[in-house]
Amino acid sequence: MRRAALGLLALLGLIAGAALFAATAGAQDVVSLGTTGYGTPLSPAQITSTQNNYAPPGCHNRIVWRLTSDAARSITGISAATCAQTTKTAVRVLWNVGSFAITLEDDDAGSTAANRIQLRGDLALDVGHAITLVYDPTSQRWRPDGADGASGGGFQPLDSDLTAIAALTTTGFGLGLLDDADAAAARASLNLGATEISIAINGGAGVYSGTVTGQPTITTSSRIVCAPAATSADGGTVELYDVAEFTVATSNRVGGTGFDVRVYSPNGATGTFRFACNWQG
């Protein structure tokens, strides 16, 4: 009898647990990222104006939002009550899949205080970029996960010759680590370099060559990468490069001077085409 009673209690416990799970499974908090990933993304209607207290339909149980806009637009806040719970932590990933930047406004008064985004300056979410926001129920603010937004003023891309760093203002980059003069010195000390070369291709399938000269930072062990530089100046449009399917390689490095660029053209392209080369070391 004692064993039967214990078995009945265990069964009742399982039933109670299943009922509790069923009652809470609809909440957005019951999400196991380790086993289910981010789930089905939400694709809200296109943003056509500044969004205050942003709450697209379906936001309460979708983690990833695929955002688009008809022009450069702003979001001043996200409705925590509608899209999360003001008493619990929530995670939302905003992914700009449109054609224009969408700016997340820092602690903007356009939205209710509990819906605002706490950054270190307005952050432009560029096309193709994503940001993870975590809702902090204690301070009642959305905050970026990790280092997102840490530089203020948005993400700043870094190019191979450090001009992106040189262009940063002291407001956007702390005390301003580099100015224009420092950038040239940094490139030299790191043996960084970049240039473009034009190569004439006569329309027949085969290998065509060009030589880069006058590059003092080149060494015999430099790591060099060249790729098509799609511009309208030489007629080499993005579409034409795609069709041409060029394969680009480098060879014959001469220290302090330059190197050869070899282009394999399989599809009979005709014209003068530009290729951008970057190197280090």
Helices and strands as residue ranges (DSSP letters): H 2-24, H 33-36, G 59-61, E 64-67, E 73-75, H 80-83, E 90-96, E 102-104, G 113-115, E 123-125, E 130-136, E 141-144, H 163-167, H 180-189, E 192-202, E 206-212, E 223-228, H 238-244, E 247-254, E 258-265, E 270-280
